[in-house]
C-alpha cells in the first residue's frame, strides 16, 4: 500500500522475532499487542502504529495506521470457534448461543481486555462471511507478494 520494499524474515514464533528486534538484528516487526505492548511501554521498542480502526486502550499513545498516514491499512485479527461442516444446525446454534453468553460475561470481557482483545459475537452465517472475506483479501496479498510455500 505504501510501495515500501521490505524483506520478510520468518521466525518460529514471537519470542525469537522479539529477540531479533531487541537485538537490532531486524529493523521492525509486526506482532500482537500482547507481545508488543510491554516492550513499547518499557521503552524498549517504539510503537509506530496499531492496525486496528481505533487506538488500543493498551497503547493509547500509539496512533492507528490511518493516523500515521496509511488510511486503508486495517488488519484485524480474530479467534473463532469452528466445527465440521456436517455438524447439525441445532448443535451449531446451541454452541453459538453459549459462546455469546460466555463472551458477554463481564469477567471474560475484562480478562480479554487486559490482553488487548475485545469480544465480538455474531451468527454462524456472519462468521462464515468473515472467513470468506478474509480468505479473499489475504489471498490477493499473498498472490501479489509472490510468496510460495517451501
N, C-alpha and C positions, 0 to 999 in steps of 0.2 A: 504493500500500500504506500510505502514511502520511497520505494526504489533503493532502499538500503541493501547492500550486498553483505550478507553475514555467512560465516562458516558455521554450520551446525556441528557441535561437538557432543556426541552421545555419551551419556553417563548411565551407570547402572543404579539409578536412584537419585534422590535429592541430596542425601548426605555427601556422596562423592562430588556432586556438582557444586554444592555449597563450599566444600573444602577447596575446590579449584578456584572458585570466585574469591574466597577469603585469602587464598594463597597467590592471587594475581596471575593465575595460570589461564584464566579466561576473563574477558572484559565485561560480560553481562550474563544474566541468567533470567529465564522465565520460570517461575515456580509458584507454589501455592502460598497463600497468606500465612498458613500455619508454619511454614518453613521460613519464610522471609521476614515476617513481622518482628520476631525477636531480634534478628540481625539488624534490621532497619532502626528499631527503637534504641538498640545499644550503640548505634552509630558505626557499626562495622561495615555496612553497605549503605548505599544511597538508593532510596526508592524513587524511581523515575516516573512510574505511573502504575495505576491499577487498571485492569482491563474490563472492569465492570462499568455499567452505565452511571453509577453513583460512587462517590468516595466510600471507602470502607471505614466503618466505625473503629476498626482496629488500628487504622493508619489515617486519621483524618487530615493530616498534613500532606499526604501523598496525592497528587492530582489524578484524575482519570486520564485515560489516553486522549479523550476528546479535549480535555482542558490543556493537555500537553501538546496539542496540535495535530492529532491524528483522529479526526472526527468519527470515522466509521469503524474504528478498531475496538470492537466489543467482543470479548471472549469470556463466556460464562461456562464454568464447569458445573456439572451436576452429577448426583448419585441417584440411582433409581433402582427399583425392585422389578425384576422381570421373571416370568415363568415360561415354561414350554408353551408353544403355540396351541397345543391340543388341550390345554387346561380348560375345564368347563367354565363358562361365563359366570356362573354363580360363585365359584371359588375366587375368580379374579375380582369380582365385585366385593366379596367379603374381605379379601386381602386389602383391596384399595380402601375400603371403609376403615379398617383397623390401622392402616398406615396413616391415614388422615387424622384419625383420633389421636394416635400416639404423637404424630408430628405437631399437633396443636396443644400438647401438654406444655404448660409454662416452663417446667424444669428441663424438658427436652429442648425447647427453643432457646432457653438461656444457655444451656450447656453447649449447644452447637454454635450459638452466637459468640461465645468466648473463643471459638476456633475460627472465626471469620465466616461461618456458614449461616445461611438462612434457610428456613423451611418454606418450600413452595409445594403445594399439593395440587393435583389435577385429576383428571379422569384417565383411565387406561387409554382411551382413544386420543386424548390430547398428548399424552406421553409418547404414544406411538408416532404422532406427527412431529414431536420434538426430535425424536431419534432419527426419523427420516430426513428432516430438515438439516440436522447436524451432519448426517452422512453425506448429503448432497453438498453442503457448504464446504466441509473439510475435504471431501473428495476432490473438489476443484482446486483447493490449496495444494493438496498432495500432487495432483497432476501438474500444476504449474511449477511446483518446486523441482520436479524431476526425480524425487526420492524413489528409491526402489528397495524392496526387501532383500536382505542378503541371506 
